[in-house]
Amino acid sequence: MKRLVDFTFSLSLILLLFPFLFFIGLMIKMVIGSPILFTQVRPGLNGKLFTLYKFRSMSNQMDNQGDLLPDHLRLTSFGKFLRKFSLDELPQLINVLKGDLSLVGPRPLLNEYLPLYTEEQAKRHLVKPGITGWAQVNGRNALTWEEKFRLDVWYVHHRTFLLDIKILFLTAMKVLQSEGINQAGSATVEKFKGETPSKREENG
């Protein structure tokens, strides 16, 4: 049932939004440059790797040593606009169509985080990741990593069709309100470094 809804909904949206997606791609080409899409390998269901698609929001500007400039310097005004309304996430409908993602599920994170999870946190990979999820409608990037993982695992244990509908509705509201896009004082989300010693003692 969930896969049928994912496939039908993502295909319908891609066809419906195709002119809009083409326009965004054209604007990225003109304002930021090529490539139009940002791709990155992420872990999905049971840790299986797949290629995630997003619209680019950052330039490839480098310093005199040939290293990429910090994120906040490469994030363009147009990129900020895309992120504000989560338009950079739209190419992930292709991932949903392919079966890599679901519409709703824990967000797919970086591969480098896999060995850092506790046994409990790793349960977030027991379901297919999603474009949006329970953590996204309960604070998004304004949450701490521990809070996000706790919400992700809660979803794994309590997921239902009606809960997914609720999350999709709340996601639309959050996007319109532009809530929780970035962490305070940061252009992007601070990387997860594993639990602190105090947290490990609490869980141990």
N, C-alpha and C positions, 0 to 999 in steps of 0.2 A: 504494500500500500504506500509506504513512505517513498520507495524508489519510483513508483508510478507517478506520484504527486511531484516529486523532484524533477523527473524527466519532462512531464507535461508542462509544468509551470515554467521551467527554465527555457524550454524550446519556444513557448508562447512569448515569453518576455524578450528573447533574442530577436525573434521575428518582428515583434511590435516595436522594439526600441532600435532596430538596425539603423535607421537614418540618424538617430541621435548618437548612437555609438560611433558611426562613421564620422559625424561632425566632431565629436570629442577627439577621436584619433587624428583628424586633420588639424585641429587646434594644437594638439600636443606636438605634432610634426612641425608646425610653424613656430610655436613658442618655445618648446623645450628641445626639439630635435628628435632624431632617431636613436634607438628604436622606440616605437610607440608603446609597446608593452614591456612591463617589468616581469621577468620570470625568475622563479626561485624554486628549488627542490625542497619540499616539505614532507614531513611524515603524516600519513593518513591513518586509516583503520588498521589497528594492530601494528602501527609503525611502518607500514608499507609506504615507500617513497613515491611521490608524484610531483609533477611540475605545476606550480601555482601561477595563475595569470592575474596581473593587475595593470591598470593604466599607469604609466610613469608619471610621477609628480616631482621628481628631482632631476636636476641637470647632472652632467658628468664633469663639472668643473674641477680642475686639479690645481694644486699649488706648484711652486717652482721646482719641487722635487719629484713631481709626477704622481703625488698621492691625492686621493679624493679629498676635497674640502669637507669640513664637518657638515652634518646633515642640515643644520639650521641655515647654513649658507647656500646649500644646493637646493633647498626647498623653494620653488618659485611661487610667485603670487598665484599663477594659474593652478599650480599644484596644491596650494593651500585651499583654493576654491573647490577643487575636486575632492579633497579630503574632508572639507567641511560638510559636504553633502553626501559623502561616501560614494561618489561617482567613480573613484579609482577602483572600487571593488567590483564594478559591473562585469568585467571580463571573466570573473569567477563563475558566471552563469555557464560558461563553456566547461569548466571543471565539474559543475553539477550535471550537465548534459552527458559528460563522459563517465560519470559515476565516481569521480575522485572525491567530490564533496557532496554534502547534502545541503539543502537550504538552511536547515537548523542543526547545530551541533557545536561542540567545542571548537574554537578557532584553531586552524593548523599553525603551529609555531615553528621555530627554527630547529633543524636537526641537532644542533649542538646542545639543545636542552635535554635530549633524551636520557643521557646518563646522569643528569642532575635531579631527576624526579625521585620523590619518595615512592614507595610501593603504592600508596594511596593516590598520589597525584598521577601516576602512570595509568590509572584506570580511565582517564579521559580519552585514551586511545582504544577503548573497548567499543566505541561507536564511531561511525564515520564523522569526520570533522565537518563544520558548516560555514556558510557565509556569515551567519549570525548565530548567536547562542544566548544561553541564560546569563552568562557573565556580561555580555554586551548590553543587555537591557537592564542590568543592575549596576551600572557604573562604568562599563567599558574600560578605557585606558586610565581612568581616574582611580581604579582599584589597585591594591597591591597585588603582587603575583600570588601570594598565598590566598587572598580573597578570590581571585579569578579561578584558581585551581579548585578551591572548595566548591564554588558554584558550578564549575564544569563537572565535577564528580557527582554533585547533587543531581544534575541533569541526567547523567548516565543511569542513575538508579530510579529516576522518577519520570522519564520521558514518556509522553503519550502524544497522540495526534492532536488532542485539544491543547496541550501545552505548547506544541509547535506552532499552532495557529495563534496562540496568545503571544508567543515570542515574535512572530512575524509582524503582528499588529503593533506591539511595543517598539519594535525596531523602526518601523515607519515613523512613529512619533518621535523617537530619539533622533533620527536623521533630520527631521524637520526642525527640531530644536537645537541641533548641532551640539549635543551634550557628550562630554567625556571623550573627545577626539584625541587629545594629547594629555600626557602627564604634565603637571604644573612645571613650567620653566624648561620644557624640552620640546623639540620639534618632532621627536619620535619617542617610542617607548623605550625606557631603560631596559637593558638586557637582564634576563634572569640569570642569577649566579648560583642558584641552589639555596638551600635553607641555611640560615645563620646557625651558629652553634647552640644558641638558646632555644631556637625552634626545634632543632634536632633532639635536644634534651627533653623538651616537652612531649614530642611525639614518641620518644624512646621509652 
